[in-house]
Amino acid sequence: MTPAIKLLERGKHPHRVLKYDHDKQAESYGLEAVEKLSLPAPAVFKTLVAELDNGKLVVAVVPVTHQLNLKQLAKAAKAKKAQMAAPAKVESSSGYVLGGVSPLGQKKALVTFIDDSANQLDTLYCSAGKRGLEIELSPQLLATLTRATFAPLAAQ
């Protein structure tokens, strides 16, 4: 059981865990979840960690169908620039391996932003903290548990 799932179960928060056999050759973990679980692609979100120009790490949760717009993330975070964080920094701050980073239950609580497209959804899917595991929950619950702000983050 991952820290993300433990957090949801401990708080008795409504959620559903979905499991699939992860293919180590998969190029996109999020799109693999869409395919193997027959999920609507716009409702599946990936968790990315970026580093701001001041050295702080932030979390961005965006649909797997889009890229993260780093300029928009920097603007939301009130920074000048943002870049993708080094894999070692992502794994050490989150406690998760790449491809299985969940926005929930991270080792260090980072400022989190969720793409505002999530507001149009009743539920979304994000990593449960391990490749091959997804969590279904409401965007509002995810925002509450991560103290996230909704912002336009997806590149058009």
Buried (B, 14 or more C-beta within 10 A) or exposed (E): EBBBBEBBEEEEBEBEBBEBEBEEEBEEBBBBBBBBBEBEBBBBBBBBBBBBEEEEBBBBBBBBBBEBBBEBBBBBBEBEBBEBBEEEEBBEBBBBEEBBBBBBBBEEEBBBBBBBBBEEBEBBBBBBBBBBBBBBBBBBBBBEBBEBEBBBBBEE
